[in-house]
Amino acid sequence: MRYDLDFTNNFDKTLLFWIERFVRYKLTSLSNRQVNDKDKLALIIKKLIIGTSSIEELSILVKDARNIGLAGINTYFNPLVKFFNFLIDLGLASMKEIDEELLSDFLASSTSRLSDATKKNYRIALLGLFTYIDKQNETENGNSYMYKIELKNWGGLSGKSGTKLPSFMNKDEINKFLIAIDEYKFTEKTSYRNRLIIKMIIYTGIRVSEMLNLDLKDIYKEEDVYLLQIKGKGNKPRVVMIKANIIENDLNNWLKIRVCNDNDLLVCNQKGNRLSQSYVSRVVENILISAGIRKEKNGAHMLRHSFATLLYQKHHDLILVQEALGHADINTSRIYTHFDKNRLKATTNIMD
């Protein structure tokens, strides 16, 4: 049975599902001559068919498979666990936001101290996963989304990252986008809520999932700023700030009409339920189009990337970027140092 690439509204669950199915495929295709407990293997596969609830639960099943003789599964699974955590840390909203550029970023930041053989295994695991997804995803119309990942230009084995510049908005584009947020014609019932969501993401760099999980008690005012208590990956807390004058009008007007089934939730859809990440990405894309801004990646994650890039350009402080975005590993934050004009300008004087 084939599935739509983004068949759920939750990116974390969708990514886990595809890794889970790939693991199941590998367990049934690897040589089973060394398996010492075929009943246990059948039970593991049955559990994979039912589905797991977390990457940790999936890891336990893979460990069980390894212990009964399928040691080769680790070659594929260990890199994918790190890849899963890398993507969740970035806060993507759609599987379509993943591309070869992002895979190269992951390989460059995650394999720098590993042996050449292990780097090769990481590449093999990613190629295997996305080749599998290419073959197994299908829409109701019978169409498939094709990644066609090759990673030929990734020079992990030669010490060169081979990465391309990620999608982000420059200062002029950000100004145009901020104007477009207020000018865009939303419906009367969604205007204040949608502007509040997009402004909070672009001005703070929080993940879409973090925005949608905010409770009323998580936002409070101190003097001329609002403080947001963010529950990040693994429920790791952090605090971000936004100037009050930026969101106060939208926030107050939204709270007047807000009706959520979960009384604690800050934002919800018109039925009172939790908003989906894909909905927010569509809103962002519509605003970008209205502003005449064209990017290779138009999803909400591009706003987070733009914020982080601008933050680094202004302060040249990787620790600040790490803390503001809630990255567990500073190597994840390094992808935002890709375009530093002041440093590059120094190279123009080399022949003076």
Contacts in CASP RR format, 6 or more apart in sequence:
PFRMAT RR
TARGET T0000
AUTHOR 0000-0000-0000
METHOD contacts of the structure
MODEL  1
MRYDLDFTNNFDKTLLFWIERFVRYKLTSLSNRQVNDKDKLALIIKKLII
GTSSIEELSILVKDARNIGLAGINTYFNPLVKFFNFLIDLGLASMKEIDE
ELLSDFLASSTSRLSDATKKNYRIALLGLFTYIDKQNETENGNSYMYKIE
LKNWGGLSGKSGTKLPSFMNKDEINKFLIAIDEYKFTEKTSYRNRLIIKM
IIYTGIRVSEMLNLDLKDIYKEEDVYLLQIKGKGNKPRVVMIKANIIEND
LNNWLKIRVCNDNDLLVCNQKGNRLSQSYVSRVVENILISAGIRKEKNGA
HMLRHSFATLLYQKHHDLILVQEALGHADINTSRIYTHFDKNRLKATTNI
MD
2 136 0 8 1.000
2 137 0 8 1.000
2 138 0 8 1.000
3 17 0 8 1.000
3 136 0 8 1.000
3 137 0 8 1.000
3 138 0 8 1.000
4 137 0 8 1.000
4 138 0 8 1.000
4 139 0 8 1.000
4 140 0 8 1.000
5 14 0 8 1.000
5 95 0 8 1.000
5 96 0 8 1.000
5 133 0 8 1.000
5 137 0 8 1.000
5 139 0 8 1.000
5 145 0 8 1.000
6 14 0 8 1.000
6 94 0 8 1.000
6 95 0 8 1.000
6 96 0 8 1.000
6 278 0 8 1.000
7 14 0 8 1.000
7 17 0 8 1.000
8 14 0 8 1.000
8 17 0 8 1.000
9 276 0 8 1.000
9 277 0 8 1.000
9 278 0 8 1.000
9 279 0 8 1.000
10 276 0 8 1.000
10 277 0 8 1.000
11 87 0 8 1.000
11 91 0 8 1.000
11 92 0 8 1.000
11 93 0 8 1.000
11 94 0 8 1.000
11 95 0 8 1.000
11 209 0 8 1.000
11 277 0 8 1.000
12 88 0 8 1.000
12 209 0 8 1.000
14 95 0 8 1.000
15 84 0 8 1.000
15 87 0 8 1.000
15 88 0 8 1.000
15 95 0 8 1.000
16 52 0 8 1.000
16 54 0 8 1.000
16 55 0 8 1.000
16 58 0 8 1.000
16 84 0 8 1.000
17 51 0 8 1.000
18 95 0 8 1.000
18 129 0 8 1.000
18 132 0 8 1.000
18 133 0 8 1.000
19 55 0 8 1.000
19 58 0 8 1.000
19 80 0 8 1.000
19 84 0 8 1.000
19 129 0 8 1.000
20 48 0 8 1.000
20 51 0 8 1.000
20 52 0 8 1.000
20 58 0 8 1.000
21 48 0 8 1.000
21 132 0 8 1.000
21 136 0 8 1.000
22 76 0 8 1.000
22 80 0 8 1.000
22 128 0 8 1.000
22 129 0 8 1.000
22 132 0 8 1.000
22 133 0 8 1.000
23 48 0 8 1.000
23 58 0 8 1.000
23 61 0 8 1.000
23 62 0 8 1.000
23 73 0 8 1.000
23 76 0 8 1.000
23 77 0 8 1.000
23 80 0 8 1.000
24 45 0 8 1.000
24 48 0 8 1.000
24 49 0 8 1.000
25 132 0 8 1.000
26 73 0 8 1.000
26 76 0 8 1.000
26 77 0 8 1.000
27 41 0 8 1.000
27 44 0 8 1.000
27 45 0 8 1.000
27 48 0 8 1.000
27 65 0 8 1.000
27 70 0 8 1.000
27 73 0 8 1.000
28 45 0 8 1.000
30 70 0 8 1.000
30 72 0 8 1.000
30 73 0 8 1.000
32 38 0 8 1.000
32 41 0 8 1.000
32 70 0 8 1.000
34 69 0 8 1.000
34 70 0 8 1.000
34 71 0 8 1.000
35 41 0 8 1.000
35 68 0 8 1.000
35 69 0 8 1.000
35 70 0 8 1.000
36 68 0 8 1.000
36 69 0 8 1.000
37 68 0 8 1.000
40 64 0 8 1.000
40 68 0 8 1.000
41 65 0 8 1.000
41 68 0 8 1.000
41 70 0 8 1.000
44 61 0 8 1.000
44 64 0 8 1.000
44 65 0 8 1.000
47 61 0 8 1.000
48 61 0 8 1.000
52 58 0 8 1.000
52 61 0 8 1.000
55 81 0 8 1.000
55 84 0 8 1.000
55 85 0 8 1.000
59 77 0 8 1.000
59 81 0 8 1.000
62 73 0 8 1.000
62 74 0 8 1.000
62 77 0 8 1.000
65 73 0 8 1.000
66 72 0 8 1.000
66 73 0 8 1.000
66 74 0 8 1.000
75 121 0 8 1.000
75 124 0 8 1.000
75 125 0 8 1.000
76 124 0 8 1.000
76 125 0 8 1.000
76 128 0 8 1.000
76 129 0 8 1.000
77 125 0 8 1.000
78 121 0 8 1.000
78 125 0 8 1.000
79 121 0 8 1.000
79 122 0 8 1.000
79 125 0 8 1.000
79 126 0 8 1.000
80 125 0 8 1.000
80 126 0 8 1.000
80 129 0 8 1.000
82 106 0 8 1.000
82 110 0 8 1.000
83 106 0 8 1.000
83 110 0 8 1.000
83 125 0 8 1.000
83 126 0 8 1.000
83 129 0 8 1.000
85 233 0 8 1.000
85 328 0 8 1.000
86 106 0 8 1.000
86 109 0 8 1.000
86 110 0 8 1.000
86 332 0 8 1.000
87 98 0 8 1.000
87 102 0 8 1.000
87 106 0 8 1.000
88 233 0 8 1.000
89 233 0 8 1.000
89 326 0 8 1.000
89 327 0 8 1.000
89 328 0 8 1.000
89 329 0 8 1.000
89 332 0 8 1.000
90 102 0 8 1.000
90 207 0 8 1.000
90 301 0 8 1.000
90 304 0 8 1.000
90 332 0 8 1.000
91 207 0 8 1.000
91 208 0 8 1.000
91 209 0 8 1.000
91 210 0 8 1.000
91 301 0 8 1.000
91 304 0 8 1.000
92 98 0 8 1.000
92 301 0 8 1.000
93 208 0 8 1.000
93 209 0 8 1.000
93 277 0 8 1.000
93 278 0 8 1.000
93 280 0 8 1.000
93 281 0 8 1.000
93 299 0 8 1.000
93 300 0 8 1.000
93 301 0 8 1.000
94 277 0 8 1.000
94 278 0 8 1.000
94 281 0 8 1.000
94 299 0 8 1.000
95 133 0 8 1.000
95 145 0 8 1.000
96 145 0 8 1.000
97 281 0 8 1.000
97 297 0 8 1.000
97 299 0 8 1.000
97 301 0 8 1.000
98 147 0 8 1.000
99 147 0 8 1.000
99 296 0 8 1.000
99 297 0 8 1.000
100 147 0 8 1.000
100 149 0 8 1.000
100 150 0 8 1.000
100 151 0 8 1.000
101 163 0 8 1.000
101 164 0 8 1.000
101 166 0 8 1.000
102 166 0 8 1.000
103 126 0 8 1.000
103 130 0 8 1.000
103 149 0 8 1.000
103 151 0 8 1.000
103 154 0 8 1.000
104 151 0 8 1.000
104 153 0 8 1.000
104 154 0 8 1.000
104 161 0 8 1.000
104 162 0 8 1.000
104 163 0 8 1.000
104 164 0 8 1.000
105 161 0 8 1.000
105 163 0 8 1.000
105 166 0 8 1.000
105 335 0 8 1.000
106 126 0 8 1.000
107 119 0 8 1.000
107 122 0 8 1.000
107 123 0 8 1.000
107 126 0 8 1.000
107 151 0 8 1.000
107 154 0 8 1.000
107 156 0 8 1.000
107 161 0 8 1.000
108 154 0 8 1.000
108 156 0 8 1.000
108 161 0 8 1.000
108 162 0 8 1.000
108 163 0 8 1.000
109 329 0 8 1.000
109 331 0 8 1.000
109 332 0 8 1.000
109 334 0 8 1.000
109 335 0 8 1.000
110 122 0 8 1.000
110 331 0 8 1.000
111 118 0 8 1.000
111 119 0 8 1.000
111 122 0 8 1.000
111 156 0 8 1.000
112 331 0 8 1.000
114 122 0 8 1.000
116 157 0 8 1.000
119 156 0 8 1.000
119 157 0 8 1.000
120 157 0 8 1.000
123 151 0 8 1.000
123 154 0 8 1.000
123 156 0 8 1.000
126 149 0 8 1.000
126 151 0 8 1.000
127 149 0 8 1.000
127 150 0 8 1.000
127 151 0 8 1.000
130 147 0 8 1.000
130 149 0 8 1.000
131 149 0 8 1.000
133 147 0 8 1.000
134 144 0 8 1.000
134 145 0 8 1.000
134 146 0 8 1.000
134 147 0 8 1.000
134 148 0 8 1.000
135 144 0 8 1.000
137 144 0 8 1.000
137 145 0 8 1.000
138 144 0 8 1.000
139 145 0 8 1.000
153 162 0 8 1.000
154 161 0 8 1.000
154 162 0 8 1.000
154 163 0 8 1.000
155 161 0 8 1.000
155 162 0 8 1.000
163 335 0 8 1.000
163 338 0 8 1.000
165 338 0 8 1.000
165 339 0 8 1.000
166 297 0 8 1.000
166 305 0 8 1.000
166 335 0 8 1.000
166 338 0 8 1.000
167 295 0 8 1.000
167 296 0 8 1.000
167 297 0 8 1.000
167 302 0 8 1.000
167 305 0 8 1.000
168 295 0 8 1.000
168 302 0 8 1.000
168 305 0 8 1.000
168 306 0 8 1.000
168 309 0 8 1.000
168 339 0 8 1.000
169 177 0 8 1.000
169 293 0 8 1.000
169 295 0 8 1.000
169 302 0 8 1.000
169 303 0 8 1.000
169 306 0 8 1.000
171 310 0 8 1.000
173 291 0 8 1.000
173 293 0 8 1.000
173 306 0 8 1.000
174 202 0 8 1.000
174 306 0 8 1.000
174 310 0 8 1.000
176 291 0 8 1.000
176 292 0 8 1.000
176 293 0 8 1.000
177 202 0 8 1.000
177 287 0 8 1.000
177 288 0 8 1.000
177 291 0 8 1.000
177 293 0 8 1.000
178 202 0 8 1.000
179 291 0 8 1.000
180 287 0 8 1.000
180 288 0 8 1.000
180 290 0 8 1.000
180 291 0 8 1.000
181 195 0 8 1.000
181 198 0 8 1.000
181 199 0 8 1.000
181 202 0 8 1.000
181 287 0 8 1.000
182 195 0 8 1.000
183 290 0 8 1.000
184 286 0 8 1.000
184 287 0 8 1.000
184 290 0 8 1.000
186 194 0 8 1.000
186 195 0 8 1.000
189 257 0 8 1.000
189 270 0 8 1.000
190 270 0 8 1.000
192 250 0 8 1.000
192 251 0 8 1.000
192 253 0 8 1.000
192 254 0 8 1.000
192 257 0 8 1.000
193 250 0 8 1.000
193 254 0 8 1.000
193 258 0 8 1.000
193 267 0 8 1.000
194 283 0 8 1.000
195 250 0 8 1.000
196 247 0 8 1.000
196 250 0 8 1.000
196 251 0 8 1.000
196 254 0 8 1.000
196 267 0 8 1.000
197 211 0 8 1.000
197 212 0 8 1.000
197 267 0 8 1.000
197 275 0 8 1.000
197 280 0 8 1.000
197 283 0 8 1.000
198 280 0 8 1.000
198 283 0 8 1.000
198 284 0 8 1.000
198 287 0 8 1.000
198 303 0 8 1.000
199 242 0 8 1.000
199 246 0 8 1.000
199 247 0 8 1.000
199 250 0 8 1.000
200 206 0 8 1.000
200 211 0 8 1.000
200 228 0 8 1.000
200 242 0 8 1.000
200 247 0 8 1.000
201 208 0 8 1.000
201 211 0 8 1.000
201 280 0 8 1.000
201 300 0 8 1.000
201 303 0 8 1.000
201 304 0 8 1.000
201 307 0 8 1.000
202 303 0 8 1.000
202 306 0 8 1.000
202 307 0 8 1.000
203 242 0 8 1.000
203 243 0 8 1.000
203 246 0 8 1.000
203 247 0 8 1.000
203 307 0 8 1.000
204 228 0 8 1.000
204 240 0 8 1.000
204 241 0 8 1.000
204 242 0 8 1.000
204 307 0 8 1.000
204 324 0 8 1.000
205 240 0 8 1.000
205 303 0 8 1.000
205 304 0 8 1.000
205 307 0 8 1.000
205 308 0 8 1.000
205 324 0 8 1.000
205 325 0 8 1.000
206 228 0 8 1.000
206 230 0 8 1.000
206 240 0 8 1.000
206 304 0 8 1.000
207 232 0 8 1.000
207 304 0 8 1.000
208 277 0 8 1.000
208 280 0 8 1.000
208 281 0 8 1.000
208 300 0 8 1.000
208 301 0 8 1.000
209 277 0 8 1.000
210 230 0 8 1.000
210 231 0 8 1.000
210 232 0 8 1.000
211 267 0 8 1.000
211 280 0 8 1.000
212 267 0 8 1.000
212 274 0 8 1.000
212 275 0 8 1.000
212 277 0 8 1.000
212 280 0 8 1.000
213 231 0 8 1.000
214 228 0 8 1.000
214 230 0 8 1.000
214 265 0 8 1.000
214 266 0 8 1.000
214 267 0 8 1.000
215 264 0 8 1.000
215 265 0 8 1.000
215 266 0 8 1.000
216 264 0 8 1.000
216 265 0 8 1.000
216 266 0 8 1.000
217 229 0 8 1.000
217 264 0 8 1.000
218 228 0 8 1.000
218 229 0 8 1.000
218 230 0 8 1.000
218 231 0 8 1.000
218 266 0 8 1.000
219 226 0 8 1.000
219 227 0 8 1.000
219 228 0 8 1.000
219 229 0 8 1.000
219 251 0 8 1.000
219 266 0 8 1.000
220 226 0 8 1.000
220 227 0 8 1.000
221 227 0 8 1.000
221 244 0 8 1.000
224 243 0 8 1.000
224 244 0 8 1.000
224 245 0 8 1.000
225 241 0 8 1.000
225 242 0 8 1.000
225 243 0 8 1.000
225 244 0 8 1.000
226 241 0 8 1.000
226 242 0 8 1.000
226 243 0 8 1.000
226 244 0 8 1.000
226 247 0 8 1.000
226 248 0 8 1.000
226 251 0 8 1.000
227 239 0 8 1.000
227 240 0 8 1.000
227 241 0 8 1.000
228 239 0 8 1.000
228 240 0 8 1.000
228 241 0 8 1.000
228 242 0 8 1.000
229 237 0 8 1.000
229 239 0 8 1.000
230 237 0 8 1.000
230 238 0 8 1.000
230 239 0 8 1.000
230 240 0 8 1.000
230 326 0 8 1.000
231 237 0 8 1.000
232 238 0 8 1.000
232 326 0 8 1.000
233 326 0 8 1.000
233 328 0 8 1.000
236 326 0 8 1.000
236 328 0 8 1.000
238 323 0 8 1.000
238 326 0 8 1.000
240 324 0 8 1.000
254 267 0 8 1.000
258 267 0 8 1.000
258 268 0 8 1.000
259 268 0 8 1.000
259 272 0 8 1.000
260 267 0 8 1.000
260 268 0 8 1.000
260 272 0 8 1.000
261 268 0 8 1.000
261 271 0 8 1.000
261 272 0 8 1.000
261 273 0 8 1.000
262 268 0 8 1.000
262 272 0 8 1.000
262 274 0 8 1.000
265 274 0 8 1.000
267 275 0 8 1.000
268 274 0 8 1.000
268 275 0 8 1.000
269 275 0 8 1.000
269 279 0 8 1.000
277 300 0 8 1.000
280 300 0 8 1.000
281 298 0 8 1.000
281 299 0 8 1.000
281 300 0 8 1.000
281 301 0 8 1.000
283 300 0 8 1.000
284 298 0 8 1.000
284 299 0 8 1.000
284 300 0 8 1.000
284 302 0 8 1.000
284 303 0 8 1.000
285 298 0 8 1.000
285 299 0 8 1.000
288 294 0 8 1.000
288 295 0 8 1.000
288 298 0 8 1.000
289 298 0 8 1.000
295 302 0 8 1.000
304 325 0 8 1.000
305 336 0 8 1.000
308 321 0 8 1.000
308 324 0 8 1.000
308 325 0 8 1.000
308 333 0 8 1.000
308 336 0 8 1.000
309 336 0 8 1.000
309 338 0 8 1.000
309 339 0 8 1.000
311 320 0 8 1.000
311 321 0 8 1.000
311 324 0 8 1.000
311 336 0 8 1.000
312 318 0 8 1.000
312 321 0 8 1.000
312 336 0 8 1.000
312 337 0 8 1.000
312 340 0 8 1.000
313 339 0 8 1.000
313 340 0 8 1.000
313 341 0 8 1.000
313 342 0 8 1.000
316 340 0 8 1.000
316 342 0 8 1.000
318 330 0 8 1.000
318 333 0 8 1.000
318 334 0 8 1.000
318 337 0 8 1.000
319 330 0 8 1.000
321 327 0 8 1.000
321 333 0 8 1.000
321 336 0 8 1.000
322 330 0 8 1.000
322 332 0 8 1.000
322 333 0 8 1.000
325 333 0 8 1.000
327 333 0 8 1.000
END
